[in-house]
Amino acid sequence: MKLVVVTAGLTQPSSTRLLADRLAEATGRRLDGAADVRVIELRELAVDIANNFVTGFANGRLREAIEAVTEADGLVAVTPVFTASYSGLFKSFFDVLDTTALAGKPVLIAATGGTARHSLALEHALRPLFAYLRAVVAPTAVYAASEDWGGGGDAFTDGLSERIARASEELADLMLRRAPAREQADEVVPFEQQLAALRP
């Protein structure tokens, strides 16, 4: 299984990347280590994304990122919150995707911000975005405010750890339920067998 993580953190180190890593790690455990995880740092693709808007073409690096997201069995999408919404870089990346790229794909949405009052951005900005793209969004969205980082470093408060565990379990379950359906859809039926099925 392919799990792709898209993170729009702008600094290094980034609390957005840290949250993304924890969500990917927890989801991977739920999948018994069967997931091939790839992280896409949008900060590294900012110029490529801007050039795509101007020229209409994706260069090699951006094309690889788009293909990874399109071919993923599940997606973790994490953005910092600016002015009560996702970052411009985050939105720009999903704007360059084909409108069918996420159709039916399980997605876990998450965000980081300075205060808890920005947490509604998940429900009023991110969830509608992925609903428009026809993704299957996990019920639990994860928001991490400054106070959720307990004790500094990468330590989380119990509340955030619980949300991460619940959301990752939901994503893993969606991925596992989707896998057999995808395999069946991808199965090639020989032409003779198709003809036989049409005969009375």
N, C-alpha and C positions, 0 to 999 in steps of 0.2 A: 504493500500500500504506500501511496505517496502523500505525505503531509507537507504542505507548503505554508510557511509563515511569512506574512508581509508586515513589515514594521516600518513606521514612518517617523521614528525618533530622529531628531536633528543633531543631538549632541553625542559625544562619545567620552565616557560611558553614558548610556541613556536609560532612564527608568522605563521607557516604552519598550526598548529591546529586552530589558530584564524581565518585564512582565510577559513579553512574547515568548522568551525562552522557557519560563516557568510553565506557561500554558502548553507549549509544545512538549516539554518533558512529561508533564502530567498526562497528556493525551497519549503519548508514546507508551507510558506504563499501562494505560488502560487497554492498549492494543497489544499488550504482551511483547513489546519491543519489535513488532512486525512492521512498523512504519519507517519508511525512508524519509527523513526530515530534511527539508531545504529551507534556509532562511534567506529572504530577499530584503536587503536594506535599501529602502527607497532613497535615502540620502545619497547613496552612491550612484543613483540613476537620475538624479534631478535634472542635469543638463540634457541627458538623453531623452527624457520625457518631454522637456520643453522643445527640443529640436523636432520631436515627432509631431508636435502640434503645428510647428511652422512648415515642415517639409511634407508631412503626411506619411513619412516612412520611419520605421523603427530600425535602429542600428542593431548590430549583433548582440550586444549585452542586453538591451531592452527586449529584443525578440526572444532571447533565451528565457528571460523572466516571465514574459507573457505566455510562452509555451509551457513553462513549469506550472503556472497558475491554472492554465486551461486544462492540463493533463492531470492535475492533482485529484486525489480521491477525497481530500478534505483541506480546508483552508482556515488558518488562524490569521485574523486581520486586526492589527493594533495601531492606533493613532494617538498622538497627543491631542488634547482639546485646546483649540484657540478660539476665542470669541464665541463660546458655546457651540462649537461644531468641530468636525474633523479638520485636519490640516489641509491646506491647498495642495500640498505634494501628494498626500494620500488620495484625495479626490481625483487629481490629475492622472494618477496611475490607473485607477479604475475607469477613467474616461477613455483611455487609449485601448482598453480591452474591447474585443468584439462583444456586442450586446448579448450574445448567446453563450459566452465563455463560462459563465457561472450557473447556467440553468440546471437546476436539480442538484447542485453541488453543496454538500454540508459545509457550513461556515460558522466559526465561533468569532464573535465580535468583542473587542475589548478596547479600552482607552485609559489614558493617564492624564492627570491634571493636578493643579495646585490645591484645589479645594473640592469637597464632596458636592458642592452645588452644581458643578459641571457634569455630574454623572448622568443627567437627563439627556445629554447629547447622544448617548447610546441609543435611546428609544426614539428621539425626535430627529436624529440625523443619520446615524449609521444603519439602524434597522430598516428605515424606509429605502435607503440607497440599495441595500442588498436584496430587499424585497422587489424593487424595481428590476434588478438584474436577475430575478427569479431563482436566487439561491435559496437553499433550505437553511435558515438561520437557527442555531441552537437557542432554546428558550432562555437560558441563563447568559446574560452579558456580564462582562467583568470590568469594573472600573476601579482604578487604584489612585487615590488621592495621596497627598504628601503624608497625611497621618496614618495611612495604611502601611507605610514602611516602618515596621516596628524595630526599634533599636538600631536604625541605620543600616548601611550596607545593603545586603540583599535579603534581609530578614523581613518576613511578612507578619502582619497581625493575624490572629486566629480567624477573624472574619474574612479577610481577603483569601487566606489559604483555603477556607471552606468554599468560597465562591469559585476559586480556581479548580478545586477538586470536582465540584458539581458540574461546572461548565465543560471541563475536559471529558468527564464521563458521558455527558450528552453528545458531544462531538464524536467521540469514539463509537458510541452506539449508532449514531446516524451513518458513520462511515461503514461500519460492519453490516448494517442493514442494506446499504446501497450497493455494496460490492457484488453480491450474487446477481442482482438485477443488471449491473453493468456487464458482467461476464456473459450473461445470457444474451444481452443485446449485441455484444461484440462477436458472438459465435457465428461462424460462417456456415450456412447450410448449403450443401452441394446442390447444383442445379437439378439433377435427377430426383433428388429428394423433394425439392420444391414442386416439381411436376407431379410426382406421385401423390403429394398432398392435395393437388387440385383435381385429380381424377375422382369420379363418383364411385 
